[in-house]
Amino acid sequence: MQRSYFDHNATTPVAPEVLETAVLCLGQVYGNASSIHHFGQEAKQRLEAARRQVASLIHANPTDVVFTSGGTEADNMAVLGVARAAVADARPVHVVTSAIEHPAVLGPCGQLEKEGAAVTRLRVGASGVVNPDDVRAALRPQTVLVSVMHANNELGTIQPIAEIARIAREAGVKLHVDGVQALGKISVDMDSLGADLYSMSGHKLYAPKGVGALWIRKGTKLAPISFGGHHERDRRPGTENVPGAAAFGAAAELAAHTLGSESERLATLRGRLENAVLERISGTGVNGSRWNRVPNTSNLYFDGIDGEALVIALDLRGFAVSTGAACSSGALTPSHVLTAIGLDADRARSSMRFSLGRSNTAEQVDALVEALGASVAHLRRISVHA
């Protein structure tokens, strides 16, 4: 059976060029980047080259990029780090975020509440886009951080980060942006965005799992969330994952070279998928705004269908899709993102996320539409007779 992968927002396959870099480093660059001998300095050179590659993709200064174990650690480092730095200065803490953030942001916000901080979770409308005016209205004298994602992992909607950054800056509040689902899909420029912290993850753009980064604007105060040695300019202790960082760097360079053409290609395929589904399968629609999204992501509902059953049905036909965030797979409650934009529980549970990537073709999209039509018809038929 030919299998097609339409779940790139969950993770991406490692690109051949990136795999080559990772294998080379694993086999030959085995020194500790903190060691002063030849082998250590070779590792250090690889690490710093990767830092420059990642920084180049976001048009930033390499010295402001800190390597982490992934997007979740980067988010935690930003949210907890800024808030606890304020606590250390004996300041009351209030954080503003949105109801559609990834659990890697909502989780540390919940932890801060347990530690006595106040958190405002902004509601969003049916479009799935945060209103900057709501951010302005939520600010208090005690607000130390605003955290809003760049692109939503389930809907693909792009948030008005530059406008939110202006509001935060005027109030003297730091802005953290979870950029995990935007990096490599749309152009990212730190000066244009105006954020103070930006989280990234390697495995969302064809690098291995287990490596990410946090960009920290110079002068941003962060309290540590882990303790140990003086690695990463005292930002993150622990021996650096040089093969992972090198692979992330290679993936960042690959993304920089292919961003324009690949974004256009994926947007065309996404449009082909959505138009065919809406035309050929009744009781369907697009969740969130159809405009201003990352080019590879589509979230569709199929009324009368259980989403998990459709995932299984499509997998049996050779297509990998998801009902939403992989980190929430198996949850009994419907997606917090879909309920936040106003979907009732039944429609949220009938929704599917399709996220395209480098390997997908028009032929695969057409075959997916055929499989969707047959699977939806079958599931609706058996639900009527159940």
C-alpha beads as a LAMMPS data file, in Angstrom:
LAMMPS data file: protein, C-alpha beads

386 atoms
385 bonds

1 atom types
1 bond types

-500.0 500.0 xlo xhi
-500.0 500.0 ylo yhi
-500.0 500.0 zlo zhi

Masses

1 110.0

Atoms # bond

1 1 1 0.000 0.000 0.000
2 1 1 1.250 3.486 -0.875
3 1 1 1.145 5.701 2.197
4 1 1 0.842 9.495 2.185
5 1 1 1.707 11.760 5.099
6 1 1 -0.534 14.763 5.798
7 1 1 0.437 15.429 9.430
8 1 1 3.464 17.713 9.112
9 1 1 2.333 20.026 11.933
10 1 1 2.761 17.107 14.339
11 1 1 6.257 16.389 13.059
12 1 1 8.159 16.298 9.802
13 1 1 10.381 13.605 8.292
14 1 1 14.060 14.461 8.507
15 1 1 15.180 15.927 5.180
16 1 1 17.993 13.969 3.449
17 1 1 20.320 16.987 3.548
18 1 1 19.643 17.390 7.269
19 1 1 20.093 13.690 8.003
20 1 1 23.491 13.782 6.317
21 1 1 24.601 16.596 8.618
22 1 1 23.293 14.840 11.736
23 1 1 24.983 11.538 10.890
24 1 1 28.275 13.262 10.088
25 1 1 28.265 15.033 13.457
26 1 1 27.256 11.917 15.380
27 1 1 30.110 9.994 13.844
28 1 1 32.878 12.554 13.634
29 1 1 32.136 15.587 15.832
30 1 1 31.956 13.884 19.213
31 1 1 33.824 16.388 21.371
32 1 1 32.216 18.370 24.174
33 1 1 31.694 21.930 22.913
34 1 1 32.931 23.238 26.267
35 1 1 36.286 21.435 26.025
36 1 1 39.305 23.510 25.006
37 1 1 41.146 20.765 23.074
38 1 1 40.872 20.161 19.305
39 1 1 37.841 17.879 19.510
40 1 1 35.962 20.266 21.759
41 1 1 36.738 23.264 19.609
42 1 1 35.597 21.401 16.496
43 1 1 32.278 20.762 18.216
44 1 1 32.124 24.406 19.306
45 1 1 32.632 25.544 15.720
46 1 1 29.810 23.301 14.534
47 1 1 27.541 24.615 17.283
48 1 1 28.226 28.253 16.454
49 1 1 27.783 27.650 12.717
50 1 1 24.353 26.169 13.476
51 1 1 23.517 29.155 15.667
52 1 1 24.317 31.463 12.750
53 1 1 22.119 29.402 10.398
54 1 1 19.115 29.499 12.743
55 1 1 19.617 33.197 13.435
56 1 1 19.802 33.922 9.713
57 1 1 16.366 32.335 9.142
58 1 1 14.792 34.798 11.601
59 1 1 17.090 37.718 10.645
60 1 1 18.533 37.969 14.132
61 1 1 21.859 38.223 15.943
62 1 1 23.322 34.714 16.538
63 1 1 24.436 35.618 20.068
64 1 1 20.754 35.999 21.026
65 1 1 19.857 32.404 20.032
66 1 1 19.863 29.770 22.788
67 1 1 19.585 26.091 21.832
68 1 1 17.047 24.030 23.782
69 1 1 15.600 20.515 23.673
70 1 1 12.628 21.742 21.627
71 1 1 9.720 24.161 21.461
72 1 1 8.226 23.132 24.795
73 1 1 11.398 23.917 26.710
74 1 1 11.781 27.189 24.806
75 1 1 8.216 28.208 25.718
76 1 1 8.719 27.273 29.360
77 1 1 12.042 29.107 29.507
78 1 1 10.390 32.255 28.144
79 1 1 7.148 32.263 30.157
80 1 1 8.538 31.074 33.473
81 1 1 11.821 32.929 33.020
82 1 1 10.290 36.381 32.515
83 1 1 7.691 35.916 35.252
84 1 1 10.110 34.591 37.847
85 1 1 12.599 37.348 37.074
86 1 1 9.840 39.802 38.001
87 1 1 9.146 37.861 41.196
88 1 1 12.851 38.032 42.045
89 1 1 12.561 41.824 41.730
90 1 1 9.642 41.719 44.206
91 1 1 7.139 42.686 41.522
92 1 1 3.564 41.354 41.322
93 1 1 3.077 39.235 38.201
94 1 1 0.317 39.294 35.607
95 1 1 0.588 37.444 32.277
96 1 1 -1.633 37.886 29.210
97 1 1 -1.989 35.016 26.765
98 1 1 -4.694 33.626 24.477
99 1 1 -7.136 30.751 24.824
100 1 1 -5.765 29.085 21.662
101 1 1 -2.124 28.782 22.708
102 1 1 -0.257 25.488 22.643
103 1 1 -0.167 23.546 25.948
104 1 1 3.554 24.389 26.116
105 1 1 2.464 27.971 26.878
106 1 1 -0.819 27.316 28.688
107 1 1 0.905 24.787 30.964
108 1 1 3.543 27.147 32.385
109 1 1 0.887 29.864 32.680
110 1 1 -1.126 27.471 34.832
111 1 1 1.969 26.773 36.913
112 1 1 2.487 30.498 37.441
113 1 1 -1.067 30.764 38.762
114 1 1 -0.239 28.081 41.328
115 1 1 2.727 30.232 42.351
116 1 1 0.490 33.264 42.906
117 1 1 0.581 35.020 39.542
118 1 1 -2.490 36.273 37.686
119 1 1 -3.119 35.086 34.121
120 1 1 -5.576 36.476 31.556
121 1 1 -6.463 34.130 28.684
122 1 1 -7.905 36.179 25.844
123 1 1 -10.890 34.865 23.946
124 1 1 -10.808 34.779 20.160
125 1 1 -13.606 34.929 17.627
126 1 1 -14.550 32.444 14.930
127 1 1 -11.603 33.567 12.807
128 1 1 -9.110 32.184 15.325
129 1 1 -7.218 35.479 15.417
130 1 1 -6.353 37.446 18.557
131 1 1 -7.662 41.022 18.541
132 1 1 -4.819 43.416 19.466
133 1 1 -7.353 45.713 21.128
134 1 1 -8.152 42.862 23.530
135 1 1 -4.476 42.664 24.419
136 1 1 -4.406 46.397 25.147
137 1 1 -7.543 46.152 27.292
138 1 1 -6.120 43.236 29.292
139 1 1 -2.926 45.018 30.314
140 1 1 -2.516 46.014 33.954
141 1 1 0.210 47.840 35.871
142 1 1 1.300 44.372 37.077
143 1 1 1.565 42.858 33.573
144 1 1 5.085 41.594 32.900
145 1 1 4.522 39.372 29.853
146 1 1 2.265 38.887 26.847
147 1 1 2.566 35.482 25.143
148 1 1 0.831 34.999 21.776
149 1 1 1.721 32.370 19.179
150 1 1 2.776 33.384 15.661
151 1 1 0.770 30.697 13.843
152 1 1 -1.807 28.404 15.400
153 1 1 -0.877 24.738 15.276
154 1 1 -4.429 23.523 14.563
155 1 1 -5.923 26.268 12.391
156 1 1 -2.797 27.723 10.805
157 1 1 -4.052 31.260 11.460
158 1 1 -1.346 33.921 11.681
159 1 1 -1.598 36.349 14.580
160 1 1 -0.987 40.129 14.271
161 1 1 2.281 39.951 16.183
162 1 1 3.778 43.267 15.047
163 1 1 0.688 45.172 16.206
164 1 1 0.601 43.295 19.527
165 1 1 4.328 44.011 19.947
166 1 1 3.734 47.758 19.563
167 1 1 1.054 47.655 22.247
168 1 1 3.262 45.663 24.611
169 1 1 6.273 47.916 24.011
170 1 1 4.260 51.071 24.735
171 1 1 3.258 49.519 28.070
172 1 1 6.803 48.379 28.893
173 1 1 5.736 44.712 28.760
174 1 1 7.766 41.870 27.274
175 1 1 6.282 39.887 24.376
176 1 1 6.934 36.182 23.909
177 1 1 5.945 34.544 20.625
178 1 1 5.630 30.792 20.132
179 1 1 6.943 30.584 16.577
180 1 1 7.077 26.793 16.320
181 1 1 4.418 26.501 13.584
182 1 1 5.517 29.605 11.676
183 1 1 9.233 28.952 11.304
184 1 1 10.063 27.674 7.833
185 1 1 6.524 28.303 6.545
186 1 1 6.408 32.092 6.436
187 1 1 9.051 34.793 6.533
188 1 1 10.155 35.640 10.077
189 1 1 12.071 38.820 10.912
190 1 1 12.714 39.730 14.517
191 1 1 13.041 43.459 13.895
192 1 1 9.776 43.582 11.943
193 1 1 7.891 41.470 14.491
194 1 1 9.114 43.399 17.511
195 1 1 8.959 40.447 19.898
196 1 1 11.304 40.025 22.846
197 1 1 11.394 36.219 22.846
198 1 1 10.700 33.746 20.021
199 1 1 10.427 29.959 20.413
200 1 1 11.431 27.484 17.697
201 1 1 11.493 23.714 17.203
202 1 1 13.635 21.696 14.808
203 1 1 11.306 18.776 14.144
204 1 1 8.646 21.026 12.624
205 1 1 10.945 21.943 9.721
206 1 1 12.617 18.658 8.751
207 1 1 15.204 18.413 11.542
208 1 1 15.256 15.651 14.196
209 1 1 13.210 15.758 17.376
210 1 1 14.912 16.896 20.548
211 1 1 16.334 20.239 19.461
212 1 1 14.873 23.737 19.429
213 1 1 15.854 27.280 20.221
214 1 1 14.748 30.419 22.002
215 1 1 15.685 33.811 20.614
216 1 1 16.034 36.338 23.448
217 1 1 16.265 40.041 22.686
218 1 1 19.345 41.556 24.276
219 1 1 18.527 43.060 27.654
220 1 1 15.568 40.764 28.399
221 1 1 15.768 39.531 31.995
222 1 1 15.157 35.799 32.457
223 1 1 15.296 33.772 35.654
224 1 1 16.704 30.267 35.100
225 1 1 14.324 27.308 35.072
226 1 1 17.122 24.717 35.297
227 1 1 20.462 24.809 37.049
228 1 1 23.955 23.535 36.334
229 1 1 26.907 24.736 34.306
230 1 1 27.536 27.917 32.348
231 1 1 26.510 26.668 28.916
232 1 1 24.698 28.792 26.316
233 1 1 25.974 32.038 27.834
234 1 1 24.497 31.106 31.228
235 1 1 21.008 30.798 29.717
236 1 1 20.632 27.013 29.643
237 1 1 22.908 24.571 31.505
238 1 1 23.836 21.177 30.091
239 1 1 26.185 19.782 27.472
240 1 1 24.985 21.023 24.105
241 1 1 23.382 18.640 21.618
242 1 1 25.819 19.443 18.803
243 1 1 24.476 16.935 16.225
244 1 1 20.928 18.125 16.903
245 1 1 21.886 21.784 16.676
246 1 1 23.861 21.182 13.470
247 1 1 20.865 19.387 11.973
248 1 1 18.572 22.244 13.022
249 1 1 20.982 24.673 11.396
250 1 1 20.993 22.675 8.164
251 1 1 17.190 22.578 8.191
252 1 1 17.042 26.342 8.763
253 1 1 19.339 26.941 5.806
254 1 1 17.254 24.609 3.642
255 1 1 14.087 26.464 4.669
256 1 1 15.651 29.816 3.831
257 1 1 16.484 28.641 0.304
258 1 1 13.081 27.078 -0.444
259 1 1 10.677 29.250 1.569
260 1 1 9.124 31.265 -1.248
261 1 1 8.633 28.503 -3.807
262 1 1 7.577 25.858 -1.286
263 1 1 5.070 28.154 0.426
264 1 1 3.448 28.899 -2.917
265 1 1 3.346 25.216 -3.859
266 1 1 1.805 24.172 -0.542
267 1 1 -0.792 26.938 -0.645
268 1 1 -1.870 25.697 -4.081
269 1 1 -2.147 22.112 -2.834
270 1 1 -4.059 23.237 0.268
271 1 1 -6.512 25.143 -1.930
272 1 1 -6.910 22.089 -4.159
273 1 1 -7.729 19.960 -1.110
274 1 1 -10.195 22.383 0.467
275 1 1 -12.044 23.243 -2.735
276 1 1 -12.470 19.579 -3.650
277 1 1 -13.720 18.597 -0.179
278 1 1 -16.177 21.493 0.058
279 1 1 -17.491 20.793 -3.438
280 1 1 -17.766 17.007 -3.223
281 1 1 -18.561 16.196 0.425
282 1 1 -21.680 17.645 2.047
283 1 1 -21.728 18.942 5.609
284 1 1 -18.168 20.220 5.504
285 1 1 -16.481 23.577 6.109
286 1 1 -13.245 25.304 7.061
287 1 1 -12.605 26.085 10.716
288 1 1 -11.153 29.520 11.393
289 1 1 -10.294 32.125 8.819
290 1 1 -9.469 30.941 5.295
291 1 1 -7.232 33.990 4.924
292 1 1 -3.905 34.884 6.492
293 1 1 -2.887 31.330 7.357
294 1 1 0.381 29.478 7.025
295 1 1 0.227 27.886 3.572
296 1 1 0.281 24.231 4.579
297 1 1 -2.534 23.943 7.138
298 1 1 -6.244 23.217 6.756
299 1 1 -8.739 22.411 9.492
300 1 1 -12.048 21.032 8.169
301 1 1 -15.175 19.749 9.859
302 1 1 -17.213 16.776 8.640
303 1 1 -20.618 16.932 10.314
304 1 1 -21.934 13.651 11.692
305 1 1 -18.482 12.064 11.832
306 1 1 -16.337 11.124 14.800
307 1 1 -12.895 12.539 14.063
308 1 1 -10.950 9.683 15.634
309 1 1 -12.939 7.160 13.570
310 1 1 -12.098 9.123 10.413
311 1 1 -8.386 9.190 11.324
312 1 1 -8.465 5.392 11.616
313 1 1 -10.475 4.955 8.413
314 1 1 -8.032 7.109 6.473
315 1 1 -5.032 5.356 8.000
316 1 1 -6.434 2.033 6.761
317 1 1 -6.529 3.589 3.295
318 1 1 -2.932 4.812 3.595
319 1 1 -3.341 8.444 4.661
320 1 1 -1.937 9.952 7.863
321 1 1 -3.950 12.916 9.202
322 1 1 -4.925 14.089 12.681
323 1 1 -7.794 15.551 14.664
324 1 1 -5.537 18.257 16.106
325 1 1 -2.407 18.660 18.178
326 1 1 -0.426 15.442 18.555
327 1 1 0.327 16.315 22.187
328 1 1 -3.434 16.110 22.893
329 1 1 -3.988 12.825 21.048
330 1 1 -6.216 10.496 23.032
331 1 1 -7.842 13.307 25.021
332 1 1 -11.528 12.754 25.730
333 1 1 -12.382 16.442 25.561
334 1 1 -12.619 18.223 22.210
335 1 1 -9.825 20.527 21.056
336 1 1 -9.504 23.611 23.257
337 1 1 -8.622 25.600 20.128
338 1 1 -11.803 24.633 18.274
339 1 1 -14.082 25.231 21.263
340 1 1 -12.341 28.577 21.840
341 1 1 -13.363 29.754 18.358
342 1 1 -16.979 28.863 19.088
343 1 1 -17.453 25.319 17.794
344 1 1 -19.762 23.103 19.817
345 1 1 -18.364 19.814 21.113
346 1 1 -19.857 17.703 18.311
347 1 1 -18.460 19.830 15.501
348 1 1 -15.099 20.098 17.239
349 1 1 -14.951 16.305 17.492
350 1 1 -15.852 15.998 13.800
351 1 1 -12.934 18.199 12.726
352 1 1 -9.703 17.132 11.041
353 1 1 -6.352 18.824 10.567
354 1 1 -4.502 18.352 7.307
355 1 1 -0.938 19.694 7.278
356 1 1 1.044 19.379 4.073
357 1 1 4.765 19.227 3.480
358 1 1 7.628 18.679 1.050
359 1 1 6.633 15.129 0.096
360 1 1 3.011 15.890 -0.825
361 1 1 1.888 16.088 -4.461
362 1 1 -1.279 16.982 -6.343
363 1 1 -1.808 13.280 -7.016
364 1 1 -1.680 12.545 -3.294
365 1 1 -4.148 15.338 -2.574
366 1 1 -6.580 13.981 -5.170
367 1 1 -6.241 10.478 -3.726
368 1 1 -6.845 11.855 -0.223
369 1 1 -10.050 13.544 -1.392
370 1 1 -11.246 10.228 -2.863
371 1 1 -10.455 8.427 0.389
372 1 1 -12.202 11.141 2.410
373 1 1 -15.339 10.881 0.301
374 1 1 -15.521 7.113 0.661
375 1 1 -14.644 7.107 4.374
376 1 1 -17.103 9.867 5.297
377 1 1 -19.919 8.182 3.336
378 1 1 -19.204 4.872 5.066
379 1 1 -19.017 6.359 8.563
380 1 1 -22.200 8.363 8.085
381 1 1 -23.986 5.295 6.778
382 1 1 -23.046 3.094 9.746
383 1 1 -23.851 5.871 12.239
384 1 1 -27.400 6.087 10.831
385 1 1 -27.852 2.340 11.295
386 1 1 -26.186 2.228 14.700

Bonds

1 1 1 2
2 1 2 3
3 1 3 4
4 1 4 5
5 1 5 6
6 1 6 7
7 1 7 8
8 1 8 9
9 1 9 10
10 1 10 11
11 1 11 12
12 1 12 13
13 1 13 14
14 1 14 15
15 1 15 16
16 1 16 17
17 1 17 18
18 1 18 19
19 1 19 20
20 1 20 21
21 1 21 22
22 1 22 23
23 1 23 24
24 1 24 25
25 1 25 26
26 1 26 27
27 1 27 28
28 1 28 29
29 1 29 30
30 1 30 31
31 1 31 32
32 1 32 33
33 1 33 34
34 1 34 35
35 1 35 36
36 1 36 37
37 1 37 38
38 1 38 39
39 1 39 40
40 1 40 41
41 1 41 42
42 1 42 43
43 1 43 44
44 1 44 45
45 1 45 46
46 1 46 47
47 1 47 48
48 1 48 49
49 1 49 50
50 1 50 51
51 1 51 52
52 1 52 53
53 1 53 54
54 1 54 55
55 1 55 56
56 1 56 57
57 1 57 58
58 1 58 59
59 1 59 60
60 1 60 61
61 1 61 62
62 1 62 63
63 1 63 64
64 1 64 65
65 1 65 66
66 1 66 67
67 1 67 68
68 1 68 69
69 1 69 70
70 1 70 71
71 1 71 72
72 1 72 73
73 1 73 74
74 1 74 75
75 1 75 76
76 1 76 77
77 1 77 78
78 1 78 79
79 1 79 80
80 1 80 81
81 1 81 82
82 1 82 83
83 1 83 84
84 1 84 85
85 1 85 86
86 1 86 87
87 1 87 88
88 1 88 89
89 1 89 90
90 1 90 91
91 1 91 92
92 1 92 93
93 1 93 94
94 1 94 95
95 1 95 96
96 1 96 97
97 1 97 98
98 1 98 99
99 1 99 100
100 1 100 101
101 1 101 102
102 1 102 103
103 1 103 104
104 1 104 105
105 1 105 106
106 1 106 107
107 1 107 108
108 1 108 109
109 1 109 110
110 1 110 111
111 1 111 112
112 1 112 113
113 1 113 114
114 1 114 115
115 1 115 116
116 1 116 117
117 1 117 118
118 1 118 119
119 1 119 120
120 1 120 121
121 1 121 122
122 1 122 123
123 1 123 124
124 1 124 125
125 1 125 126
126 1 126 127
127 1 127 128
128 1 128 129
129 1 129 130
130 1 130 131
131 1 131 132
132 1 132 133
133 1 133 134
134 1 134 135
135 1 135 136
136 1 136 137
137 1 137 138
138 1 138 139
139 1 139 140
140 1 140 141
141 1 141 142
142 1 142 143
143 1 143 144
144 1 144 145
145 1 145 146
146 1 146 147
147 1 147 148
148 1 148 149
149 1 149 150
150 1 150 151
151 1 151 152
152 1 152 153
153 1 153 154
154 1 154 155
155 1 155 156
156 1 156 157
157 1 157 158
158 1 158 159
159 1 159 160
160 1 160 161
161 1 161 162
162 1 162 163
163 1 163 164
164 1 164 165
165 1 165 166
166 1 166 167
167 1 167 168
168 1 168 169
169 1 169 170
170 1 170 171
171 1 171 172
172 1 172 173
173 1 173 174
174 1 174 175
175 1 175 176
176 1 176 177
177 1 177 178
178 1 178 179
179 1 179 180
180 1 180 181
181 1 181 182
182 1 182 183
183 1 183 184
184 1 184 185
185 1 185 186
186 1 186 187
187 1 187 188
188 1 188 189
189 1 189 190
190 1 190 191
191 1 191 192
192 1 192 193
193 1 193 194
194 1 194 195
195 1 195 196
196 1 196 197
197 1 197 198
198 1 198 199
199 1 199 200
200 1 200 201
201 1 201 202
202 1 202 203
203 1 203 204
204 1 204 205
205 1 205 206
206 1 206 207
207 1 207 208
208 1 208 209
209 1 209 210
210 1 210 211
211 1 211 212
212 1 212 213
213 1 213 214
214 1 214 215
215 1 215 216
216 1 216 217
217 1 217 218
218 1 218 219
219 1 219 220
220 1 220 221
221 1 221 222
222 1 222 223
223 1 223 224
224 1 224 225
225 1 225 226
226 1 226 227
227 1 227 228
228 1 228 229
229 1 229 230
230 1 230 231
231 1 231 232
232 1 232 233
233 1 233 234
234 1 234 235
235 1 235 236
236 1 236 237
237 1 237 238
238 1 238 239
239 1 239 240
240 1 240 241
241 1 241 242
242 1 242 243
243 1 243 244
244 1 244 245
245 1 245 246
246 1 246 247
247 1 247 248
248 1 248 249
249 1 249 250
250 1 250 251
251 1 251 252
252 1 252 253
253 1 253 254
254 1 254 255
255 1 255 256
256 1 256 257
257 1 257 258
258 1 258 259
259 1 259 260
260 1 260 261
261 1 261 262
262 1 262 263
263 1 263 264
264 1 264 265
265 1 265 266
266 1 266 267
267 1 267 268
268 1 268 269
269 1 269 270
270 1 270 271
271 1 271 272
272 1 272 273
273 1 273 274
274 1 274 275
275 1 275 276
276 1 276 277
277 1 277 278
278 1 278 279
279 1 279 280
280 1 280 281
281 1 281 282
282 1 282 283
283 1 283 284
284 1 284 285
285 1 285 286
286 1 286 287
287 1 287 288
288 1 288 289
289 1 289 290
290 1 290 291
291 1 291 292
292 1 292 293
293 1 293 294
294 1 294 295
295 1 295 296
296 1 296 297
297 1 297 298
298 1 298 299
299 1 299 300
300 1 300 301
301 1 301 302
302 1 302 303
303 1 303 304
304 1 304 305
305 1 305 306
306 1 306 307
307 1 307 308
308 1 308 309
309 1 309 310
310 1 310 311
311 1 311 312
312 1 312 313
313 1 313 314
314 1 314 315
315 1 315 316
316 1 316 317
317 1 317 318
318 1 318 319
319 1 319 320
320 1 320 321
321 1 321 322
322 1 322 323
323 1 323 324
324 1 324 325
325 1 325 326
326 1 326 327
327 1 327 328
328 1 328 329
329 1 329 330
330 1 330 331
331 1 331 332
332 1 332 333
333 1 333 334
334 1 334 335
335 1 335 336
336 1 336 337
337 1 337 338
338 1 338 339
339 1 339 340
340 1 340 341
341 1 341 342
342 1 342 343
343 1 343 344
344 1 344 345
345 1 345 346
346 1 346 347
347 1 347 348
348 1 348 349
349 1 349 350
350 1 350 351
351 1 351 352
352 1 352 353
353 1 353 354
354 1 354 355
355 1 355 356
356 1 356 357
357 1 357 358
358 1 358 359
359 1 359 360
360 1 360 361
361 1 361 362
362 1 362 363
363 1 363 364
364 1 364 365
365 1 365 366
366 1 366 367
367 1 367 368
368 1 368 369
369 1 369 370
370 1 370 371
371 1 371 372
372 1 372 373
373 1 373 374
374 1 374 375
375 1 375 376
376 1 376 377
377 1 377 378
378 1 378 379
379 1 379 380
380 1 380 381
381 1 381 382
382 1 382 383
383 1 383 384
384 1 384 385
385 1 385 386
